[in-house]
Amino acid sequence: MQILVTGGAGFIGGHLAERFAADSHDVVVLDNRDPFYDLDIKQHNVEAGREAARNSGGSYEFIEGDVRDAELVRDLVADADYVYHQAAQAGVRPSVQNPRKYDEVNVDGTLNLLDACRDEGIERFVMASSSSVYGKPQYLPYDEEHPTTPVSPYGASKLAAERYACAYSEVYDLPTVALRYFTVYGPRMRPNMAISNFVSRCHNGEPPVIYGDGTQTRDFTYIEDVIDANMTLLHEDAADGKAVNIGSTDNIEIKTLATEIRDQIDPDLELVYEERHDADAEHTHAATDRAEELLGYDPDHTIREGVEKFIDWYRDNRDWYEPLVRQS
Ligand code: NAD
């Protein structure tokens, strides 16, 4: 079975491609190695996929290219059975500076894939969406019926993309699923995310920096749980045409998270508070009943377990990963 993973040199796509390769599938990765963060991490992601394929007897091919290139996308989709679309211009704050690029990559790029998937009649199109589609909460936790009023160009672009995916399912009978991820973390994560920053600073005897008063809450979702949810969609059709939340079991305040990390690494450090960024959501919290019902989703990791695993990984990979976090 051949699986096309767009954005497969990135954090989530990298883990997904690695798991597919480890399960002996034929994996093709399409990624333009966008310099949004250091390319060294992307190289590690690609290497992990190659090694998994070598060990399992599956195959792994990396294609450097852009989802905005409709012709290339069409050629790659023609050979694929499944498409897992993880490529995106990520990041809420930078989207405020350059909304047009988010539209081109996240919306037009997704449409290129959907058109090709429709014409080639693939088994399923699974796309990464985001909790950012919800915007200001009218109630929490967000279920999938919660109004979608994104407060950033990034969130707006993810919402438009997933709406197209749902529409293609309705109009062209193309099986599509949009998984709305809630702050994913784990080994090889983007270096500019809160958990990697907290861990790095604490390891260097520096206090973790919190933007705002730290009462913002998040569902931090461990990468392995996200990958498990994606794997289910190789054989489960109950979520076709739908958007489904993928979150964690426990919702946590940022200052509690920072305290937990600080306590595990260097309990003597004080927390430091700086000004909050307007585009950041105040609270995100996922209701995962739909994922449970349709996908049998049952995340294995509490935040404490996930953070412990991440800190272990960080210590083993500190020589190459830490400098990237420091410069991000
Ligand atoms: P990432 O930046 O690590 O990975 C995205 C990958 O897409 C990168 O390798 C990048 O080079 C590639 N890419 C960017 N533009 C491209 C283009 N035009 N053509 C081809 N490839 C391109 O981000 P991630 O954290 O792995 O996120 C993966 C997906 O999950 C994204 O769609 C993101 O919007 C979504 N998501 C992530 C999170 C999270 O917490 N990490 C939360 C919600 C949603």
Residues whose N, C-alpha, C, O or C-beta is under 5 A from the ligand:
A	BS01	NAD	G7 A9 G10 F11 I12 G13 L30 D31 N32 R33 D34 G65 D66 V67 R68 Q86 A87 A88 Q89 A90 V105 A128 S129 S130 S131 Y181 F182 T183 V184
